[in-house]
Structures are given as C-alpha cells and as structure tokens.
Amino acid sequence: MTLKLLECTTMDVTTILSNLNPAQEEAVTSDKKHLLVLAGAGSGKTSVIANKIVHLITKKNVDAQQITAITFTNRAANEMRERVMGLIANKGFNRPTISTFHSLGLKILRAESDSLGYRSNFSIYDTNDCQDLLADLMRKYKIPDSISVSQVQVQISDWKSSFIHTAQNSQNQFSALQNKIWSVYTEYQETLLAYNAMDFEDLVVAPVKLFLSNKDCLKYWQKKINYLMVDEYQDTNQAQYELVKLLASGH
C-alpha cells in the first residue's frame, strides 16, 4: 500500500486518526496479531509505527511498558521516541521502549548476564578494541600479512551473526586459511569472556543463544514485551530475525 508521510508530532491525541490517510489508518487501528506494512521509502512507515504506539496507549489502554519498537540506528530511535513522546508527553502515560536491536539486546543481557557467565558490568569492546585483540591473535596463528584485520573481523562477524558455532557446521568446507581464522575466532571469544567483555555482534547474538537455552528466561521476556514493532524489518540479518521471532513467538 502507499502511505502518505505524517509530519505532525505535537497534535492532541484525539486528532491522530484524522491526519492519517486510509492505508495508514488501517495499519494503525488494525487488531490483527501480525501485521506487515509494505510501502516505498519516505511514504510514512515510521510514522505509522509511531502513531500505532500512541493509538495503543491512548485508545486501547495498553501499558506503554509492554510496547517495544525496534529501529536500526540511534538517530531513527531518537526521532521515533521524540515523535511518540510529543503526542503523549504530560498526559500521565508510561514510556514505551524504543531502541535499536543492539540497545534492546544490551538491556536483556544486563538483566540476564549471570546466565551467560558474565558479570552484569561487562564492557562493550569498540572496533579498535576488537581489532587490537584480533591483531595479536592473527600473529599467534600466523595469518598471512595479506589478510587485514578488517577482513578477519568481517568474517568473524558473519560467522557469529549466522550462528556458525563450529567449523564442522559451516555449509562450505573450510580452507586451510579459514581454519586458521576459525582458531582466531575461537580464542577471540574465549578472551572476551575472560575479560568480561562483548563485541557489538554479541549484543544481538548472545540474547538469541540465551533464549534458545533458557526457556524460562524467554518466557519472561515474551511476557514483558506484549507488542513488538520493527522498523525497516526487511533489513534484518539472521541474528536480528531470530531475536524478533523468539520474542514474538510467545504471542
């Protein structure tokens, strides 16, 4: 469907639907459990999510703390948060969770760190921290100088996000070089755990692993998040998709 961009962010909640076109209003007011909104860039999909959140809170009496919306960038999350809060601010409503995949994952991991063998104050390694560690391990495992740290980092990120946990469960037979890089990957993860640290990919991958291994924990977060909305859903990688599927499967 084609959606018209909705720019107003300060209107009274009683006038929300009057500012939506028919396709937008259908998406915002739909009571279906699962809803996929398809439309072109700049046509108002993010506005639909923001206004659906407001509609649930103000018209359906849903506790905002049961609503989670996920975007891909901090900027997009901030914009959606400002849009929603501009409509419900100072009206006595709780605040919904509007965050990136990684911020949501971090929230889950801080609360459930013990189940993963981490302390709750674990640190997040930035790109430079990760590359420094990888460079040391590459020297240890004699990775050729023609292979850059960035190349190894991309390979490890791909393995991690695709849930390839052992060399044997890769769909492709590893070359001698890939086996060396796998050794780097294995010790890299062991070192992160020893340092009580995670990298950026872990913030999404680790919650998925946690939920798959701990059904009680999964049920808790499924109950906590009764309404889950994802902006730009088509851009999810496998780890992000698995996280959404696990959280939504309880409903």
Buried (B, 14 or more C-beta within 10 A) or exposed (E): EEBBEBEEBEBEBEEBBEBBBEBBBBBBBEEEEEEEBEBEEEBBBBBBBBBBBBBBBBBEEBEBBBBBBBBBEEEBBEBBBBBBBBBBEEEEBEBBBBBBBBBBBBBBBEBBBEBBEBEEEBEBBEEEBBBEBBBEBBEEBEBEEEBEBEEBBEBBBEBBBBBBEEBEEBEEEEEEEBEBBBBBBBBBBEBBBEEBBBBBBBBBBBBBBBBEEBEEBBEBBBEBBBBBBBBBBEEBBBBBBBBBEBBBEBE
